[in-house]
Amino acid sequence: MLGLLPDDPIIIAIVVILLALIFFTYLLIRRTVLEFRDGMR
């Protein structure tokens, strides 16, 4: 797994930032959907 990572720290930083954005977007959407479901009840 570690051998697949590029040696360029900029690429690693971009990948980490993208993963963090995807994770936070997922949490935000999940919270919004749960609140919307509670509001529908």
Order of alpha helices (4+ residues) and beta strands (2+ residues): alpha
